Amino acid sequence: MRGGAKNLVRAAAALCGALVLLTAGRAAGGDRKTYLEDYRFICQAVEQESAALKSKETDWKAGSARLEKDFAASASDAEHVKNVMRLLALLRDSHTGVVRSSVEGLPGKFDGLYGGGLWFGWDGGKFVLRGLMPGHPLAGTIAPGSVLVAIGDLPAWLAMERERRRIAAFSGISSDHSLFGSLGNRMLPFGEVQQVELTFLDPEKKTRTATAGRWGPGGKAFSPFEAQAPEGAAWAEGAVSLMLETQWCARVGWLRITGGMDQATVTAFHAALDRLREMEALLLDCRFMGGGGDGPAWEMAGRFFEGGVENGRHGRIEASGAWQFAGPIVMLQDEVMVSSAETFTWAMSETGRAVTVGRATGGWGIIPKVFSCPSGLVDFRLGVNDRPTPIQGVHTEGAGWPADVTIPFGPVFCADEDAPRSVGLEILHVLHAGFDAAAVRADFQRLFQGEVAAFRKAGERYAKKAKGFEPDRLARAVLDDLEAELDMEAALLDLSDQCLPGLVGISGRVERLLARGRAAGLKNEATRLEKALKSLKAEAEAEEQLLLLLGEDCAPPGKKEQEAFSKKHGKTRTARFVLETLWR
């Protein structure tokens, strides 16, 4: 071999060796200088443009300062990207987070979570069974409306608080009702095990323990669409529609939007609506509708405004499609609807075009834009615009847009095949009879706020024109459900140590329930619950201190902290449980 060629081979070998060493160094120790550049870039972007810093009580400076050392010590690209996720999660904004990275194996929201063929609703810290898959082995044993009180050897609220903290460590959470709504059919923390033991308080106020496997019958998860769709409706991508025949009208349209806010959904929506051209009233089902872009949301809303309509800060909602439906509309909404799905909700609700039924939307109100880190390893979204609703100027971030008529998760309504749809059809019945939408909205809202007597009076007027409408039957269902919910809340406060009641955050839920109970004339039941809650003040303080002591992974605190907790709260059920079981 000639000298020049030998030198070339040596140079190539040296270059390969250098590349190997560089790759090994990158894998073993990471490019810490680059990682810190990403850290500083993100911090600068947050401090200059993040809307969450202004709208939420976030101690960004302290939190980001704590994470700087982790960026400096990152041993790999994967560890670095995880640190980016943790840093952005501090903003508690679901729109903010990593959207692209060059590494795999990043943590996910559903890691270790399965549904067991069950579907849960989150009600201010209370986990209510909303449904079971057909053919489920627990059907007939655990009734819808039962409250999940323990998962394995942990109180349900503590087990799910652990999962919430796990998720919140790497993913921003705008609202708990949005988070747990999205986990509804895959909420149970199985981890690596195949079965979990669940304890419920059933509507008869008896505790029942059952075992659930990871999946439901056929190895599947509970399908909310199948539970909520009327008979004869089949899933279709984007949108599906059906003409319903009721006792009061043979042409009631039902349209469910199944996609996100994109052009494919718009096309499917137009086609589904066009199939309902002969309808006289519309039940517009938007539950589980996805987000995307605002443009599609405004365009779809345009099908319901002849000639368009003024829309405050947005300008106008322009009429769209070949024709516009001008008849009565009831819209079903839920807590899984976020982002531009909420834009569609504003278009239909804030303008007064529809009466809305269900639960408050998820509350992802901060609009994001995408940034690319200098390293090229990761792109992230950052919420930069906490926009208000177009007409009323309401900031919905973290709270969502409320339904006109909120359907409770009480035992009576959970037992209904689909309570929001049932109530929605009752409202549509009255609207179809020609009554003013604003008055109907207000009367049904009062009913579900407990003002049963006032609704009965209005209902008499509705029944004279809306043939077959039975206000007393609906009023009775609301009263029965409310009384059962008051009784169950009292029973939850009196459970054993394993089923600690979960008193942190309960006050908001119970205050609303008490107000409804008193408005309905259930003063004795409301007073009994209020006294029971006040008697547990020491328990509430112990639970609150417990959550402060537990870290991100709910690991036990140090011995000194445990001793201090025992000294202050040792006489409570909470202390007995954590000292004898959790921290044993």
Order of alpha helices (4+ residues) and beta strands (2+ residues): alpha-alpha-alpha-alpha-alpha-beta-beta-beta-beta-beta-beta-alpha-alpha-beta-beta-beta-alpha-beta-beta-alpha-beta-alpha-beta-beta-beta-alpha-beta-beta-beta-beta-alpha-alpha-alpha-alpha-alpha-alpha-alpha-alpha-alpha-alpha
